[in-house]
């Protein structure tokens, strides 16, 4: 999302000891800074939906990374207490994405078609990530940058500590193929009839 220029919460993955039901476990967890400013309060996206109609950038990102969990509480609106201005929160909580269900299962990873239409829990649109791309209006002014092959290193930096090289390559295959498909759809919409 840095490369595409879409505001989002940056997460760091750390290996930590946690206590669950009185048992100490070691696991990977993600941490982030608070995305609210001191003078802001959070509201669920559904309260803001009528003002914005659609968060077009989230439809694009969710398609690219196969995010299956963009329910109404994973889209938020921030309201300034001081001037009562409203803004969309940066995209956050992409945990159910990037082929998460194949983690540690090489056979499932091999069988995964990266262009399949993953079913998703979406507040905006439908359960189909592919269909949701059609909800982006032809004249939409998407505020995203272009993804390039050379962005791979930046996008996947540091993840080799957690995932196998095979999983990393499959993630990149998915993101890149889906980006190319997304660009193709966008250019078809701009062609004169």
Beta strands, then each sheet from edge to edge (+ up, - down):
strand 1: 11-20
strand 2: 23-32
strand 3: 40-44
strand 4: 69-70
strand 5: 76-80
strand 6: 86-88
strand 7: 121-122
sheet 1: 1+ 2-
sheet 2: 3+ 5- 6+
sheet 3: 4+ 7+
end
